[in-house]
Structures are given as C-alpha cells and as structure tokens.
Amino acid sequence: MNARVLIDGPSELVFDYAIPADLPVAEGCRVRVPIRQKTTSGTVLAIDETPDQSEFAMREIQSLIDPEPLITPTLLKVARWIANYYGSSIESVIRSILPEAVRTEDNSAKTRRIATAIEDIDPAELTKLEKRAAKQYAILFLLLQAPDRTLPVADLGENSAPSLKSLAAKNFIRISTEEIRRDPEAAEIIVASHPLTLNQQQQDAFEAIKSSLGGLGDLAVQPFLLLGVTGSGKTEVYLQSAQAALDLGKTVLVLVPEIALTPQTVRRFKARFSQLEDQVAVLHSNLSQGERFDEWHRIRKGHARIVIGARSAVFAPLPNLGLIIVDEEHESSYKQENPPRYHARDVAVLRAAFEPCTIVLGSATPSLESWQNTLTEKYHLLRLDQRADAHSMPLVRVIDMRLEKQKQKGQVAILSDRLRSALEQRLAKGEQSILFLNRRGFARSLQCHGCGYVCQCPHCAVALTYHRTDERLVCHVCGHQSIVPRKCPECQNPGIALQGYGTQKVEEVLQKILPEARFARIDADAMRRKNALKDILRNFKSKKIDILIGTQMIAKGLHFPNVTLVGILNADLGLHVPDFRAGERTFQLITQVAGRAGRGALEGEVIVQTFTPHSPSIQFARKHDFDGYAEQEMEMRRQFRFPPFAHCAVLTARSTHERRAEFTLQTLHLRLKEALPPGISLGEVLPSPLIKSHDQFRFQITLRAHKARPLTNHVQNILQKTTLPDDVTVVFDMDAYNFS
C-alpha cells in the first residue's frame, strides 16, 4: 500500500510513500518521512491499496508521530468538498484544518514536576528526619500541610532538588509530572447563571431544536434558521439547546463572526455551564501558539465538550458532534479572504450534514442566501418576533442631513440638533448612549482648497486618513504612514485642510459640547492594548462611561440595559459602493446597531443621520421590517441574476506591472469564452474598484452561474492549462463577498 503525504512547510509538496507492513497508517495520520537527505513531518491525505506497479523502489514512511489520526474521516470529507467547490488546493485546506500550532513539532504540552508525600509516614522516622536533615524535614512538612499533600516542585525552593531526591530515595515522597493547561480565559471571574423562563416563541424554537437533537421527525437533518429580532433571546435558546445536546452525551460547536465577540460568548456559556467550565474550549487566531496547541488537543481528546470560536473553529476536531450554532450567520467575516476561500457558515452546514448533527443559524437580519433557503424549504424557519422582556422595539428616527447642512450654512454637521439634545437629555437622566460611525481616524482625507490635491497612499489607490492621536496620515489598506504636511505638496498653498470625519473627530466634538460626560472610544486604534476592549465594556456595563463611540465592533452582541439612545452617524457610508450587497449590508448594520437601544426596562430611541433618507435600506430598517426589505431586494436580485439566484465568482489578476496584469486577464478571458459551458455568464475585464493595493495593480472578471461546480471546474481547467507570467498572481474566489 502507498500513502499520499502532504509535507509540512510553505511549499505544499505532496509525495507518495510506501507503507511498512507493521505500521498502522490511516488517512489523517501524522507521519515522519524521508525527503532528500533528511526527515520531515507530514499528513497522510489518502491511501492507495492497489499494489505498486512502479519499477522504482518507493521510499517508506519511517514512523507515526501520533498513534491516532489527527483529522477525522468527516473532516477529510469536508476538506475534499472545499477543495472541489472553491477551487482550492487540498493542501491549503488541510493547513486550515490542522493549525500551525498543531503541525509544528516545536510546540508541545506544557508540564511541571510535582511532589506528593506518601500516605502513611512513621512518626518515628519523621522525628529522625527532623534531627538529621532539617531541610528535608522542612520540605516534607510543607507537603504534609498542603492540600492533597501535593505541591509543585518549583514552589519548594530553588535549591530543593538534592533534598527532594533524597526524600524520594527514602520513600517519603513521589515525584511525578503533570500537564498544565495554558488557559486563554484563566483571568476571568465567572459568576454562575441559571436557565431563564422561555416565552412561547422561544419555547417553540427550543422544542423544535431539541426534537432534532434526538433524531425525531423530519427536522433531524434540516438546518434551522432562527430569525429573532434584536433582544428576542436567541442566546437563551442557544444555551438551553446546548444543554439538551450535552444531556444526550453530545458535543457543541458555537461559531461567532469576530474574535472581538468571542470573550462575551465564552463568559455566557461558562456562566451557564459553570459545572463544566473546564470543558469549554476557545479557538481563534488571537491565541498564542501554546494556548492553541492545548485547546486543540483538549478538543480532540474529548476533554472539552463545548467549543466557541471564530471562522476557523468550524474545523474543531470534536468527537460525537451533536449541535452547531452559527451566531450572526449573515456576517461577511465568515468568508475567508485567503486561500482556501471558504465560507464558514456554508462549511458548517455541510459538516452538519456529514456528521450528521443539528445546526442552528441565528440572526436578526439573515443573509438573503439563507432566507431563500427557507423559502425553498431547504432550511426550517424559526421566528422570534418579540423581545424576550416583552418591551417594544426602539423608536427609530431618520434625520435628513441635507436639511441640517442648510441650517449650518453649508457646513457638514457631525451631530444634528435632535441627536445633540437627545444626548443631553440622557446625560441628565443618568442613562447611557452609543454613537456608531463605521470610520476610524480623525478625518477622511487631507485636501488642498487651491489646486484640489489630496494626500494619497503611494502603495494603494486610496486617500490617506488623518489620525490626530498619532499625528500621522495612515492608509487603512496597507498600513502606510506619513507625516502631516503643513502646506500643499503640489502648489505650496497653506490652505490644505481636513475633509470628512471619523471616530476621533466625533470624540473631540463631544468633549467640547458635553464636557461633563465620560467618553470611551472603541475602534481598531483604541484597542491596540491587550484586554482594552474587555476593560471598556466592563466599565460601560458598570456605568462608569456615559457615551460609547465606536465602529462596527460595537454593532452586535452587546447587551446593556441602561442604554436608551443610539446615534448612527453617516449611515450612507457603506450604501454607495460598487457591490450588489451594499444595500443589504447597510440594512443589516443599521438594524443590528439600533438593537443595542432599549434592552432593559427603559424605552429606547435610535437616531439615524443620513443624506439618503428614502433609501429602502434605511426606511425598512426604521420599521424593523426584515420581510419587507427582503421582498423588494430579492426581486432586484432575481431580475439581474445575483445571489441567491445565482452563484457569483470573481477572477482577479494582480501584478506590480499594470499592463501585464490586464493583458494576463484579457488572455484568460478569451480562453474562458472559447469553451464557455451553458448557464455561465462571463463579464468583461475591468479594473477592480480598488485598482491598486500594496503596490499591485488589480483587474477582475465577474462570473455567474446557477450551479457552482461547472463554473469552478471550467475556471480551474483553464488556469491549469495557462502558463502565467512570474510576476502575475491570479486568484479565483467562488461565492465572492469582496468585490473591491
């Protein structure tokens, strides 16, 4: 028999090796193999049981690194599906399933030596020891006083090794080794919580999920879409469903869209399952290598029964998986932007079918792809139309900023009169407010009023954003920084001025008009310090902060009962971009941010400032009307053959040579067009909306088809037959979410 082995390292080498007769090699095993004049590690991708007909002797696998396969048969099946569907190499998928912390042999379990006093020590022997070896007696006395008669060796003094050796030789103590878990949440203090009483809609949803967990009825293999308005108690349904899965002896996987949302989800699950606190594991890319190593192996060995994590946690090696929860399933951050370009939500649905297990997709504003699946009865719809506390949804007011501009005599107002007075009223009542603006920094750009020059990034086709805290111009694409010019670099006009505003500017304005208020800002700039987000949210919850200013980091998942006002500034920011999902994202964002208001006993108010008040995205969000928005948006998508009525893929060529990138894509366009299968729509070669990024020029083709596999196969066949220039990179993205 032969094994196909993926060699560890960045080169994606795959070689065939003979399997020795006495070595129990299986798919997914980690092995050591010879390569050239050395040995290295690798992962077995497949096993060929047909006899080797080659006239050359095949090199053999040397040994197994782990006795058990690290990749389960189900995850291998998922890996092959991802490679086929998204047009990725199987090697890149395996590297996503087995994180670097697990593949790299530099990482291992952290251990410590412990000393334990034996149970029955003769008092006479103890008296002798006290007289003859005072130091040994002192160590033994400490051990006898310790809980379980055990202490770490490191706690017994720097020079205790000779004494410990003597005590062990005299059979007074035993020295052993134990593993130490590197717990990423070790510093958190968790207060236990108890199940809440469900309202009728919550109970109906829970009963449907519980029946599916037990394998009862037709719902056993059908994904659930839990459509619940903000504050409707989706998390409580998740928690009680997880308990039902654990009661059946199964494990639970919980996916959240962003790493920033992971800590609060972990706290909620640890509080509810406080008796299983050590069985809740966390997986995301912000963990250290050691923490990730420990968490991954705890999951594989079955020590952790609940796993919570971001996108990559969809590959968690959970045994006996019973329930998958995908929270905020509409979020675009579930789409991986680097190879393999999978969508974690869709992979979770696929894994649930392969396991098989129950899957729940939850959102207040589901993606139109998931909504269409409920209309075609591929998904089972569960609805929570009312808030769990029976309070009404917050009142949403839309402010036309064109009228505010007239009041300000042509100046762009950051805060409307209505929002300013509302902030003052909340401050006087001791209530809290949130201001949302999805743009960080102080000003959008720096522009000369004389010649019109705008300070641009030398590496990307975007204007540099002014950050006052650092006194720098910063590119939000590549991170380039430059000093702020005092006059125009082109015409030397000193009248160069700031244009637009970001969260830093909002903070400065508030400090001037509400000097007595206590502020905090949450964005990528303010969150550089470790645990900064946790600290600010903790202070906000304890009412040490009156007004919270932030970007989309505060848009979802936060529950603060004392927040009665939410202001959404410049709601048009994401509305007028070249992306067919722009309106959908704006509707989702406004709805999610608005849901932060009025989550307690006090009524909430939301003020949306916009220059396009009649946009369907804003008007339907004002009424909290997802069905109405979905109906009109779906009709537009149907007419123009956009998702969910077709699969949309993007083929991008990028290079430091603009003409070479364009010519390469034009050549591919001709070859794609020659044998284009029926049902596939091929767009023209166009510059990407962001034509230059990281010193590379980018051009793209958009393709659409009713079925994904023929589209992927056609593009991959053409790419395999085409020799690309060395300095041109071509990227294929199936079910693309990023068109910039």
C-alpha positions as a printed Julia matrix, in Angstrom:
740×3 Matrix{Float64}:
   0.0    0.0     0.0
   1.05   3.56   -0.67
   0.23   6.79    1.16
   0.0   10.28   -0.29
   1.66  12.6     2.22
   1.43  16.39    2.46
   4.84  17.65    3.59
   4.81  20.31    6.32
   6.07  23.72    5.28
   5.06  26.54    2.93
   5.85  24.71   -0.33
   2.72  22.46   -0.49
   4.76  19.42   -1.57
   2.88  16.12   -1.87
   4.76  12.8    -2.29
   3.82   9.12   -2.35
   5.45   6.76    0.17
   5.24   3.02    0.75
   3.59   1.92    4.0
   5.62  -0.62    6.02
   3.67  -3.78    6.84
   3.96  -3.26   10.61
   2.86   0.4    10.61
  -0.91   1.09   11.12
  -1.14   4.17    8.88
  -4.6    5.68    8.2
  -5.88   8.78    6.44
  -5.38  11.85    8.6
  -2.34  10.42   10.44
   0.75  12.5    11.16
   3.92  10.72    9.99
   7.66  11.16    9.65
   9.01  10.6     6.14
  12.38  10.86    4.37
  12.88  13.68    1.9
  16.21  14.08    0.13
  18.92  13.63    2.8
  16.78  14.42    5.84
  13.49  13.52    7.51
  10.45  15.71    7.98
   6.84  15.53    9.15
   3.67  15.38    7.1
  -0.01  14.47    6.98
  -1.46  11.45    5.17
  -4.05  12.7     2.67
  -5.04   9.39    1.09
  -4.12   5.7     1.0
  -3.9    3.65   -2.22
  -4.36  -0.07   -1.53
  -3.51  -1.2    -5.07
  -0.11  -2.94   -5.39
   2.77  -0.74   -6.53
   3.5   -1.42  -10.22
   6.39   1.02  -10.46
   9.79  -0.31  -11.5
  11.41   2.04   -8.99
  11.57   1.28   -5.27
   9.36   3.72   -3.33
  10.72   5.21   -0.12
   8.91   4.14    3.04
   7.23   6.07    5.84
   9.57   5.99    8.81
   7.19   6.3    11.77
   3.92   7.63   13.15
   4.07  10.91   15.06
   0.69  10.26   16.7
  -0.88   6.83   17.13
  -4.34   8.23   16.29
  -5.3   10.18   13.12
  -5.46  13.92   13.87
  -8.01  14.5    11.09
 -11.27  12.61   11.35
 -12.81  10.93    8.28
 -15.62  13.51    8.33
 -13.19  16.44    8.28
 -11.25  14.81    5.44
 -14.51  14.55    3.53
 -15.2   18.23    4.26
 -11.68  19.13    3.09
 -12.18  17.4    -0.27
 -15.52  19.16   -0.74
 -13.97  22.58   -0.02
 -11.11  21.93   -2.45
 -13.53  20.88   -5.19
 -16.17  23.57   -4.62
 -13.94  26.61   -4.03
 -11.17  25.57   -6.44
  -8.54  25.46   -3.68
  -5.68  23.02   -3.28
  -6.32  20.21   -0.82
  -3.02  21.18    0.83
  -4.29  24.66    1.76
  -7.47  23.16    3.21
  -5.53  20.65    5.33
  -3.45  23.51    6.71
  -6.67  25.22    7.8
  -7.95  22.05    9.49
  -4.61  21.39   11.23
  -3.43  24.77   12.59
   0.28  25.56   12.59
   0.4   25.2    16.37
  -0.55  21.52   15.93
   1.53  20.76   12.83
   4.76  22.33   14.12
   6.88  20.0    16.23
   8.27  22.99   18.12
   5.05  23.04   20.16
   4.26  20.54   22.89
   2.23  20.27   26.06
   3.47  22.37   28.97
   4.34  20.26   32.0
   5.54  20.71   35.56
   7.01  18.39   38.19
   5.04  17.88   41.39
   5.98  16.3    44.71
   3.5   14.25   46.74
   4.01  13.0    50.31
   3.11   9.33   50.77
   0.05   8.46   52.88
   1.49   6.61   55.88
   4.69   8.07   57.31
   6.05   6.59   60.52
   6.18   9.41   63.16
   9.44   7.93   64.45
  11.01   8.24   61.0
   9.73  11.81   60.83
  11.4   12.62   64.16
  14.7   11.17   62.95
  14.49  13.2    59.75
  13.91  16.41   61.72
  17.1   15.85   63.72
  19.37  14.63   60.91
  18.16  16.56   57.8
  16.39  19.78   58.73
  15.99  20.94   55.13
  14.42  17.65   54.04
  12.13  17.78   57.04
  11.04  21.36   56.2
  10.1   20.31   52.64
   8.26  17.24   53.86
   6.42  19.31   56.48
   5.22  21.72   53.75
   3.94  18.8    51.69
   2.09  17.29   54.63
   0.32  20.61   55.25
  -0.62  21.15   51.58
  -3.98  20.16   50.05
  -3.79  16.55   48.82
  -0.23  16.51   50.29
   0.99  17.82   46.91
   2.97  20.89   45.79
   4.75  21.89   42.55
   8.5   21.32   42.76
   9.04  24.93   41.67
   7.27  26.12   44.85
   9.68  24.24   47.14
  12.68  26.5    46.62
  15.43  26.93   44.04
  17.9   24.55   45.73
  15.44  21.88   46.75
  16.45  19.27   44.1
  19.02  17.35   46.26
  16.61  17.22   49.21
  13.75  16.03   47.01
  15.96  13.33   45.51
  16.89  12.11   48.99
  13.26  12.15   50.18
  12.19  10.15   47.12
  15.0    7.63   47.71
  13.83   7.2    51.31
  10.26   6.67   50.03
   8.88   9.71   51.83
   7.62  11.37   48.61
   6.83  10.63   44.98
   7.9   12.89   42.1
   5.6   12.94   39.05
   4.86  15.1    36.03
   1.54  16.72   35.11
   0.36  18.8    32.16
  -0.54  22.46   32.68
  -3.29  23.94   30.56
  -2.49  27.33   29.06
  -5.99  28.76   29.51
  -6.69  31.93   27.45
  -9.58  32.84   29.77
  -7.85  31.98   33.06
  -8.03  35.54   34.42
 -11.81  35.79   34.0
 -14.03  35.56   37.07
 -17.24  33.8    36.06
 -20.5   34.18   38.03
 -22.84  31.23   37.52
 -26.16  31.87   35.77
 -29.35  29.81   35.62
 -31.77  28.99   32.8
 -34.4   31.67   32.2
 -38.08  31.05   31.62
 -38.73  30.99   27.88
 -41.64  32.81   26.28
 -43.89  30.89   23.89
 -41.88  31.65   20.74
 -38.61  30.77   22.43
 -40.13  27.55   23.77
 -41.4   26.55   20.32
 -37.96  27.16   18.81
 -36.24  25.23   21.59
 -38.62  22.26   21.29
 -38.01  22.05   17.53
 -34.23  22.06   18.02
 -34.46  19.57   20.89
 -36.53  17.18   18.77
 -33.93  17.4    16.03
 -31.15  16.6    18.54
 -32.95  13.43   19.46
 -33.31  12.46   15.81
 -37.11  12.78   15.88
 -39.26  13.74   12.91
 -38.32  15.24    9.55
 -36.29  18.04   11.14
 -33.4   15.73   12.03
 -31.25  16.65    9.03
 -32.71  20.05    8.14
 -30.8   23.21    9.16
 -32.69  25.73   11.29
 -32.72  29.45   10.58
 -33.52  31.25   13.84
 -34.8   34.69   12.83
 -35.08  36.71   16.0
 -35.27  40.48   16.4
 -32.51  42.08   18.46
 -33.13  41.35   22.14
 -35.51  38.45   21.42
 -33.47  35.98   23.48
 -31.68  33.97   20.79
 -28.75  33.4    23.16
 -31.01  31.8    25.76
 -32.34  29.42   23.09
 -28.71  28.61   22.17
 -27.82  27.9    25.81
 -30.77  25.64   26.51
 -30.29  23.82   23.2
 -26.64  23.27   24.11
 -27.72  21.82   27.46
 -30.09  19.44   25.67
 -27.22  18.29   23.42
 -24.91  17.75   26.42
 -27.63  15.77   28.2
 -27.62  13.38   25.22
 -23.86  12.89   25.59
 -23.06  15.0    22.53
 -20.7   17.94   21.98
 -21.46  21.51   20.86
 -19.73  23.91   18.43
 -20.53  27.65   18.61
 -19.29  29.99   15.86
 -19.16  33.77   16.24
 -18.28  36.13   13.36
 -15.47  38.09   15.01
 -12.77  37.43   17.58
 -13.98  40.5    19.5
 -17.3   38.73   20.18
 -15.67  35.54   21.45
 -14.94  36.58   25.09
 -18.52  37.62   25.88
 -19.9   34.43   24.31
 -17.4   32.38   26.31
 -18.46  34.14   29.52
 -22.14  33.42   28.86
 -21.53  29.74   28.21
 -19.11  29.33   31.15
 -21.59  31.08   33.44
 -24.41  28.77   32.36
 -22.27  25.62   32.38
 -20.2   26.55   35.42
 -20.04  22.89   36.46
 -18.41  22.2    33.06
 -16.2   25.3    32.98
 -13.07  23.28   32.24
 -14.89  21.63   29.35
 -15.44  24.9    27.43
 -12.66  25.46   24.87
 -11.84  28.54   22.81
 -10.39  28.55   19.28
  -9.37  31.64   17.28
  -6.27  33.13   15.67
  -5.51  35.55   18.53
  -4.48  32.71   20.85
  -0.79  32.12   21.41
   0.72  29.03   19.81
   0.83  27.29   23.18
  -2.78  28.15   24.03
  -3.96  26.97   20.62
  -1.98  23.73   20.96
  -3.55  22.98   24.34
  -7.11  23.89   23.34
  -6.95  21.88   20.09
  -5.7   18.72   21.81
  -8.23  19.09   24.65
 -10.95  19.14   21.99
  -9.54  16.16   20.09
  -9.24  14.06   23.24
 -12.83  14.82   24.25
 -11.9   16.85   27.34
 -13.81  19.88   26.02
 -17.48  19.33   25.18
 -18.25  22.91   24.09
 -16.07  24.79   21.59
 -16.51  28.52   20.94
 -14.56  30.29   18.24
 -14.4   32.39   15.1
 -14.33  31.23   11.48
 -11.56  28.62   11.7
 -13.26  26.87   14.64
 -15.59  25.22   12.1
 -12.81  22.61   11.77
 -12.64  21.86   15.53
 -11.99  18.09   15.93
 -14.99  17.49   18.2
 -15.97  13.85   18.72
 -19.67  12.94   18.68
 -20.75  16.4    17.49
 -24.44  16.96   18.2
 -25.12  20.69   17.72
 -23.58  23.52   15.68
 -24.65  27.12   16.36
 -23.68  29.86   13.89
 -24.44  33.2    15.55
 -24.95  36.29   13.35
 -24.89  34.0    10.32
 -25.25  36.95    7.92
 -21.83  38.39    8.74
 -19.41  38.63    5.8
 -16.48  37.97    8.17
 -17.39  34.27    7.97
 -15.92  34.38    4.44
 -12.2   33.59    4.36
 -10.3   36.08    2.18
  -7.11  33.99    1.86
  -6.79  30.5     0.36
  -8.8   28.4     0.86
 -11.58  30.96    0.37
 -14.33  29.04    2.15
 -17.44  30.44    3.82
 -17.56  29.12    7.39
 -21.36  29.24    7.56
 -21.73  27.09    4.45
 -18.98  24.72    5.6
 -20.78  24.4     8.96
 -24.0   23.42    7.16
 -22.03  20.88    5.13
 -20.32  19.45    8.22
 -23.69  19.14    9.96
 -24.9   17.05    7.02
 -21.78  14.85    7.05
 -21.65  14.22   10.82
 -24.79  14.25   10.9
 -25.91  16.71   13.56
 -28.27  19.63   14.2
 -27.29  23.11   13.03
 -28.88  26.44   14.0
 -28.15  29.64   12.05
 -29.17  32.68   14.07
 -29.6   36.32   13.11
 -31.9   39.32   13.39
 -31.11  40.11    9.75
 -30.39  36.82    7.92
 -28.44  36.76    4.7
 -30.66  36.61    1.64
 -28.99  33.31    0.72
 -30.24  31.72    3.95
 -33.62  33.43    3.6
 -34.05  31.96    0.13
 -33.26  28.52    1.55
 -36.19  28.88    3.94
 -38.5   29.9     1.08
 -37.48  26.78   -0.86
 -37.81  24.73    2.37
 -34.16  23.68    2.45
 -34.0   25.31    5.9
 -36.63  25.23    8.62
 -37.6   28.73    9.78
 -37.95  29.54   13.5
 -39.09  33.06   14.38
 -38.78  35.25   17.47
 -40.75  38.4    16.6
 -40.82  39.95   20.07
 -38.21  40.94   22.58
 -37.72  38.47   25.41
 -38.59  41.1    28.06
 -41.88  41.9    26.22
 -40.78  45.51   25.73
 -41.28  47.2    22.38
 -38.57  47.74   19.8
 -36.81  51.12   20.0
 -38.28  54.07   18.13
 -36.11  54.91   15.1
 -35.96  58.49   13.81
 -34.34  59.32   10.47
 -32.68  62.73   10.23
 -32.18  64.22    6.75
 -28.68  65.71    6.97
 -29.27  67.77    3.83
 -31.58  69.97    5.91
 -29.02  70.08    8.74
 -26.42  71.27    6.23
 -28.69  74.16    5.27
 -29.06  75.1     8.93
 -25.28  75.09    9.33
 -24.88  77.39    6.27
 -23.22  74.8     4.08
 -21.09  73.2     6.78
 -21.42  69.43    7.28
 -22.84  68.82   10.74
 -21.48  65.85   12.7
 -24.31  65.89   15.23
 -27.81  67.02   14.28
 -29.75  69.26   16.67
 -32.05  66.34   17.5
 -29.18  63.99   18.38
 -27.37  66.63   20.39
 -30.41  67.41   22.55
 -31.14  63.67   22.96
 -27.59  63.12   24.28
 -28.01  65.97   26.75
 -31.34  64.53   27.99
 -29.86  61.05   28.55
 -26.9   62.53   30.38
 -29.22  64.47   32.69
 -31.23  61.29   33.44
 -28.14  59.18   34.13
 -28.83  56.95   31.11
 -26.21  55.79   28.63
 -25.8   56.34   24.9
 -23.95  54.74   21.99
 -22.72  56.62   18.9
 -21.89  54.48   15.89
 -19.68  55.59   12.97
 -18.08  52.99   10.74
 -14.95  55.03   10.05
 -11.96  55.28   12.35
  -9.42  58.09   12.45
  -9.97  61.84   12.7
 -10.59  62.93    9.11
 -11.25  61.04    5.88
  -8.57  62.88    3.88
  -6.36  65.96    3.61
  -7.18  68.16    0.59
  -5.83  71.41   -0.83
  -8.53  74.04   -1.39
  -6.37  75.72   -4.01
  -5.42  73.02   -6.52
  -7.57  70.14   -5.24
  -4.6   67.9    -4.35
  -5.44  65.0    -2.0
  -2.76  63.19    0.02
  -2.72  59.66   -1.42
  -1.09  56.43   -0.31
   1.94  55.73   -2.56
   1.16  51.99   -2.46
  -2.65  51.97   -2.8
  -5.26  53.92   -4.75
  -6.84  55.46   -1.64
  -6.59  58.73    0.24
  -4.66  58.74    3.49
  -6.73  59.11    6.66
  -5.64  61.63    9.28
  -5.19  60.24   12.8
  -4.83  63.01   15.36
  -3.75  60.79   18.27
  -0.62  59.75   16.34
  -0.35  62.94   14.24
   0.01  60.76   11.15
  -1.63  60.14    7.81
  -2.45  56.42    7.65
  -3.53  54.12    4.83
  -6.32  51.82    6.04
  -5.47  49.28    3.31
  -1.73  48.63    3.64
  -0.91  50.49    6.87
   1.5   53.03    5.28
   2.1   56.11    7.43
   3.45  59.57    6.61
   3.81  62.89    8.38
   1.12  65.54    8.01
   2.16  68.31    5.56
   1.67  71.9     6.73
   1.11  73.13    3.16
   0.14  71.58   -0.14
   2.99  69.47   -1.59
   1.87  70.47   -5.12
   1.17  74.22   -5.04
   2.59  75.08   -1.59
  -0.76  76.55   -0.55
  -1.01  76.67    3.26
  -4.79  76.24    2.92
  -4.61  72.44    2.93
  -7.48  71.23    5.1
  -9.16  68.16    6.56
 -12.18  66.6     4.84
 -14.78  64.32    6.41
 -14.68  62.88    9.91
 -14.06  59.67   11.85
 -14.47  58.41   15.4
 -11.6   60.53   16.76
 -13.27  63.7    15.43
 -16.61  62.69   16.98
 -14.87  62.2    20.32
 -13.32  65.68   20.11
 -16.65  67.32   19.24
 -18.4   65.6    22.14
 -15.73  66.73   24.57
 -16.48  70.32   23.56
 -20.28  70.22   23.66
 -20.65  67.79   26.61
 -17.54  68.41   28.76
 -19.14  66.83   31.83
 -19.79  63.5    30.09
 -17.5   60.47   30.38
 -16.49  59.02   26.99
 -14.81  55.94   25.62
 -13.94  55.04   22.04
 -13.86  51.53   20.57
 -12.11  51.1    17.25
  -9.01  49.36   15.91
  -6.79  52.27   17.04
  -8.07  52.39   20.61
  -8.0   48.59   21.04
  -4.26  48.03   20.47
  -3.62  47.26   24.13
  -4.42  43.71   25.19
  -7.74  43.42   27.03
  -8.6   47.04   26.19
 -11.98  46.01   24.75
 -12.83  43.92   27.83
 -11.9   46.79   30.16
 -14.01  49.39   28.32
 -17.05  47.13   28.07
 -16.73  46.28   31.77
 -16.6   49.99   32.67
 -19.55  50.73   30.39
 -21.59  47.96   31.99
 -20.81  49.31   35.46
 -21.94  52.81   34.29
 -18.52  54.41   34.59
 -18.9   55.59   30.99
 -21.79  57.72   29.73
 -21.26  57.68   25.96
 -19.6   54.93   23.94
 -18.29  55.85   20.48
 -17.33  53.05   18.13
 -17.14  51.36   14.77
 -18.76  48.05   13.84
 -17.01  46.45   16.82
 -19.98  47.68   18.92
 -22.67  46.88   16.35
 -23.76  43.48   17.63
 -23.86  41.13   20.57
 -23.71  43.8    23.31
 -26.39  43.85   26.0
 -26.5   46.96   28.21
 -29.94  47.58   29.8
 -29.14  51.22   30.66
 -28.51  52.21   27.01
 -31.57  54.16   25.85
 -30.11  56.12   22.93
 -28.2   55.0    19.85
 -26.99  57.53   17.28
 -25.92  56.28   13.85
 -23.7   58.86   12.14
 -23.26  58.99    8.38
 -25.43  55.93    7.74
 -24.69  56.21    4.0
 -21.02  55.2     4.32
 -21.5   51.67    3.01
 -24.51  52.38    0.81
 -22.88  53.82   -2.31
 -20.09  51.33   -3.05
 -19.84  49.15   -6.19
 -21.24  45.99   -4.59
 -24.67  44.46   -5.11
 -24.76  43.62   -1.39
 -24.24  47.27   -0.32
 -27.91  47.86    0.47
 -28.24  44.55    2.32
 -25.19  45.28    4.48
 -26.44  48.79    5.29
 -29.84  47.43    6.34
 -28.19  44.75    8.48
 -25.79  47.18   10.13
 -28.44  49.77   10.99
 -30.78  47.09   12.36
 -28.03  45.5    14.45
 -26.8   48.82   15.89
 -30.35  50.0    16.57
 -30.9   46.82   18.56
 -28.45  47.98   21.24
 -31.06  50.51   22.49
 -33.9   49.85   24.92
 -32.82  46.36   26.03
 -33.89  46.97   29.62
 -36.93  48.41   31.37
 -36.41  51.86   29.79
 -37.63  52.63   26.29
 -35.02  53.09   23.6
 -34.57  55.61   20.83
 -32.42  55.43   17.7
 -31.45  58.46   15.6
 -30.16  57.71   12.09
 -28.36  60.58   10.34
 -28.3   60.19    6.55
 -28.14  62.12    3.27
 -30.34  59.49    1.54
 -33.31  59.11    3.9
 -35.54  57.49    1.26
 -33.22  54.53    0.63
 -35.1   51.22    1.11
 -32.27  50.01    3.37
 -32.86  52.9     5.77
 -36.65  53.0     5.58
 -37.15  49.28    6.17
 -34.56  49.35    8.99
 -36.51  52.23   10.54
 -39.57  49.96   10.74
 -37.59  46.85   11.82
 -39.13  45.19    8.75
 -36.84  42.42    7.5
 -39.57  40.72    5.45
 -40.37  43.9     3.57
 -36.74  44.64    2.82
 -36.04  41.06    1.73
 -39.04  41.02   -0.62
 -38.02  44.1    -2.61
 -34.3   43.27   -2.58
 -34.89  39.69   -3.72
 -36.9   40.93   -6.7
 -33.95  43.06   -7.82
 -31.54  40.15   -7.35
 -33.81  37.84   -9.33
 -34.01  40.22  -12.28
 -30.24  40.72  -12.5
 -29.26  37.11  -11.65
 -27.39  37.92   -8.47
 -27.13  35.67   -5.4
 -29.14  33.95   -4.04
 -30.48  33.22   -7.56
 -27.02  32.52   -8.98
 -23.5   31.83   -7.77
 -21.14  34.76   -8.24
 -17.37  34.33   -8.56
 -14.54  36.77   -9.17
 -11.31  36.08  -11.07
  -8.63  38.64  -10.2
  -5.18  39.22  -11.7
  -2.69  41.37   -9.82
   0.87  42.49  -10.53
   3.25  45.36   -9.93
   3.06  45.92  -13.74
  -0.35  47.35  -14.57
  -0.37  46.42  -18.26
   0.85  42.88  -17.59
  -1.94  42.2   -15.08
  -4.55  43.49  -17.52
  -3.12  41.56  -20.5
  -2.97  38.31  -18.49
  -6.63  38.61  -17.53
  -7.63  39.5   -21.1
  -5.89  36.32  -22.29
  -7.73  34.26  -19.68
 -10.99  35.96  -20.68
 -10.56  34.83  -24.29
  -9.81  31.26  -23.24
 -12.73  31.17  -20.81
 -15.05  32.44  -23.53
 -13.94  29.88  -26.15
 -15.48  26.82  -24.49
 -17.88  28.51  -22.08
 -20.36  25.9   -20.75
 -24.07  26.78  -20.99
 -25.52  28.56  -17.99
 -22.36  30.53  -17.16
 -22.31  34.32  -17.6
 -18.87  35.83  -18.24
 -18.27  39.51  -17.53
 -15.68  41.79  -19.12
 -12.17  42.56  -17.9
 -12.46  45.62  -15.67
 -10.22  47.42  -13.19
 -11.02  46.44   -9.61
 -12.82  49.2    -7.64
  -9.57  49.46   -5.65
  -7.31  49.28   -8.68
  -4.05  49.47   -6.71
  -3.32  47.84   -3.36
   0.02  47.02   -1.71
   1.86  48.23   -4.85
  -0.07  45.8    -7.06
  -2.49  46.71   -9.83
  -5.65  44.63   -9.94
  -8.11  43.69  -12.68
 -11.08  41.37  -12.36
 -13.74  39.36  -14.19
 -17.1   38.54  -12.63
 -18.71  35.2   -13.48
 -22.2   33.98  -12.61
 -23.89  30.6   -12.89
 -26.87  28.73  -11.44
 -24.61  25.84  -10.42
 -21.26  26.34   -8.75
 -19.39  23.16   -9.7
 -19.43  23.66  -13.52
 -18.21  27.24  -13.02
 -15.36  26.2   -10.7
 -14.34  23.29  -12.94
 -14.28  25.47  -16.06
 -12.12  28.18  -14.47
  -9.74  25.66  -12.89
  -9.3   23.78  -16.19
  -8.35  26.99  -17.98
  -5.98  28.08  -15.21
  -4.21  24.7   -15.23
  -3.63  24.93  -18.98
  -2.37  28.53  -18.84
   1.22  29.49  -18.05
   1.14  32.74  -16.09
   3.96  35.32  -16.02
   6.15  35.03  -12.93
   5.11  38.44  -11.6
   1.35  37.97  -12.1
  -0.89  36.33   -9.49
  -4.35  35.09  -10.45
  -6.92  34.44   -7.72
 -10.28  32.69   -8.08
 -12.93  33.42   -5.44
 -16.14  31.37   -5.59
 -19.18  32.92   -3.87
 -17.2   36.13   -3.5
 -18.09  38.65   -0.79
 -15.39  41.21   -1.53
 -15.53  42.98   -4.9
 -13.01  45.73   -4.15
